[in-house]
């Protein structure tokens, strides 16, 4: 009796204790987006887990697959048709949820967080701004991929409007485009590593007047043919045969390239070399001036017993300035040689008259200042002694 009562009491105690049980493994399901697992079958696309049995202990986290997410909020903003189309692809392909699982792990960290914030911000903008941003991105893409077609559509439309209502405005716009093209061609004339030359305003004005006097040439520059090949003209020297090797002999494109070669490229090359010579001369003058300053400083130190030659000393500055000055003088000589090879005279005889007239003007203007007048007389003596030093 007592034993049976104790046994009964023990059974009652065990019955009153909370039951400890593990939830049975979920049944297998079909793959969704390339992921197998029963936990995905009960979760669905709404992102809810199935209710667990009362008193059952959940499976460890490493045995369960991530919860299937819903569509991101920024993908559900917009019109009804757009939202429906996104939802259809999101649920039908199975690729969206899988990608979003990985995206949710990267989104908290920059730059992914910035991209998500920007996407959500743009989708929340008013319709006009969204269309404007979309058009800007589309235009930039078209300009990058097919620059000739983009120029024909955008620039060609504007030039056509100008030509229909104001011929003078059309001519000036085409002349501006020609000036920009000639500046690009001048930069292409410079050797690799050398400073890019710039055409003087006088040279640009002369070439512009030559173009204004040729209406047939201006019409050809504003045609769709020219606009379609304009990006190649800006990137390739006009002397390169690749510009015309695939063009028919009687085509407008070949005629335009030949007209640019015969009427403009020679003057552009000469002006570019003259500009390069001027740039090289200015660089040589600057470096020689710094060398003189370094030599004066070292000479002053030597007179006062400072004869250090280590780093940071006056002799170290002389060494550095002398190396730079020697390189600048060599570059100047190379620029003079290229200018002479192109048919120019490196002695400055073509501009000597204007140079002397300007010096005379300055001498008269500063005659009352003896120190300034003395420096101007020294400059006048320099050209009298032979002009540019060889």
BELZIZI-V725579 format. One record per residue. N is the residue number from 0. RES is the residue in one letter. SS is DSSP state (A for helix, B for strand, O for the rest). Layout:
N;RES;SS
N;RES;SS
This chain:
0;X;O
1;X;A
2;X;A
3;X;A
4;X;A
5;X;A
6;X;A
7;X;A
8;X;A
9;X;A
10;X;A
11;X;A
12;X;A
13;X;A
14;X;A
15;X;A
16;X;O
17;X;O
18;X;O
19;X;O
20;X;B
21;X;B
22;X;O
23;X;O
24;X;O
25;X;O
26;X;O
27;X;O
28;X;O
29;X;O
30;X;O
31;X;B
32;X;O
33;X;O
34;X;B
35;X;O
36;X;O
37;X;A
38;X;A
39;X;A
40;X;A
41;X;A
42;X;A
43;X;O
44;X;O
45;X;O
46;X;O
47;X;O
48;X;O
49;X;O
50;X;O
51;X;O
52;X;O
53;X;O
54;X;O
55;X;B
56;X;B
57;X;O
58;X;O
59;X;O
60;X;A
61;X;A
62;X;A
63;X;O
64;X;O
65;X;O
66;X;O
67;X;O
68;X;O
69;X;O
70;X;O
71;X;O
72;X;A
73;X;A
74;X;A
75;X;O
76;X;O
77;X;O
78;X;O
79;X;A
80;X;A
81;X;A
82;X;A
83;X;A
84;X;A
85;X;A
86;X;A
87;X;A
88;X;A
89;X;A
90;X;A
91;X;A
92;X;A
93;X;O
94;X;A
95;X;A
96;X;A
97;X;A
98;X;A
99;X;A
100;X;A
101;X;A
102;X;A
103;X;A
104;X;A
105;X;A
106;X;O
107;X;O
108;X;O
109;X;O
110;X;O
111;X;A
112;X;A
113;X;A
114;X;A
115;X;A
116;X;A
117;X;A
118;X;A
119;X;A
120;X;A
121;X;A
122;X;A
123;X;O
124;X;O
125;X;O
126;X;A
127;X;A
128;X;A
129;X;A
130;X;A
131;X;A
132;X;A
133;X;A
134;X;A
135;X;A
136;X;A
137;X;A
138;X;A
139;X;A
140;X;A
141;X;A
142;X;A
143;X;A
144;X;A
145;X;O
146;X;A
147;X;A
148;X;A
149;X;A
150;X;A
151;X;A
152;X;A
153;X;A
154;X;A
155;X;A
156;X;A
157;X;A
158;X;A
159;X;A
160;X;A
161;X;A
162;X;A
163;X;A
164;X;A
165;X;O
166;X;A
167;X;A
168;X;A
169;X;A
170;X;A
171;X;A
172;X;A
173;X;A
174;X;A
175;X;A
176;X;A
177;X;A
178;X;A
179;X;A
180;X;A
181;X;A
182;X;A
183;X;A
184;X;A
185;X;A
186;X;A
187;X;A
188;X;A
189;X;O
190;X;O
191;X;O
192;X;O
193;X;O
194;X;O
195;X;O
196;X;O
197;X;O
198;X;O
199;X;O
200;X;A
201;X;A
202;X;A
203;X;A
204;X;A
205;X;A
206;X;A
207;X;A
208;X;A
209;X;A
210;X;A
211;X;A
212;X;O
213;X;O
214;X;A
215;X;A
216;X;A
217;X;A
218;X;A
219;X;A
220;X;A
221;X;O
222;X;O
223;X;A
224;X;A
225;X;A
226;X;A
227;X;A
228;X;A
229;X;A
230;X;A
231;X;A
232;X;A
233;X;A
234;X;A
235;X;O
236;X;O
237;X;O
238;X;O
239;X;O
240;X;A
241;X;A
242;X;A
243;X;O
244;X;O
245;X;O
246;X;O
247;X;O
248;X;O
249;X;O
250;X;O
251;X;A
252;X;A
253;X;A
254;X;A
255;X;A
256;X;A
257;X;A
258;X;A
259;X;A
260;X;A
261;X;A
262;X;A
263;X;A
264;X;A
265;X;A
266;X;A
267;X;A
268;X;A
269;X;A
270;X;A
271;X;A
272;X;A
273;X;A
274;X;A
275;X;A
276;X;A
277;X;A
278;X;A
279;X;A
280;X;A
281;X;A
282;X;A
283;X;A
284;X;A
285;X;A
286;X;A
287;X;A
288;X;A
289;X;A
290;X;A
291;X;A
292;X;A
293;X;A
294;X;A
295;X;A
296;X;A
297;X;A
298;X;A
299;X;A
300;X;A
301;X;A
302;X;A
303;X;O
304;X;O
305;X;O
306;X;O
307;X;O
308;X;O
309;X;O
310;X;O
311;X;O
312;X;O
313;X;A
314;X;A
315;X;A
316;X;A
317;X;A
318;X;A
319;X;A
320;X;A
321;X;A
322;X;A
323;X;A
324;X;A
325;X;A
326;X;A
327;X;A
328;X;A
329;X;A
330;X;A
331;X;A
332;X;A
333;X;A
334;X;A
335;X;A
336;X;A
337;X;A
338;X;A
339;X;A
340;X;A
341;X;O
342;X;O
343;X;O
344;X;O
345;X;O
346;X;O
347;X;O
348;X;A
349;X;A
350;X;A
351;X;A
352;X;A
353;X;A
354;X;A
355;X;A
356;X;A
357;X;A
358;X;A
359;X;A
360;X;A
361;X;A
362;X;A
363;X;A
364;X;A
365;X;O
366;X;O
367;X;O
368;X;O
369;X;A
370;X;A
371;X;A
372;X;A
373;X;A
374;X;A
375;X;A
376;X;A
377;X;A
378;X;A
379;X;A
380;X;A
381;X;A
382;X;A
383;X;A
384;X;O
385;X;O
386;X;O
387;X;O
388;X;O
389;X;O
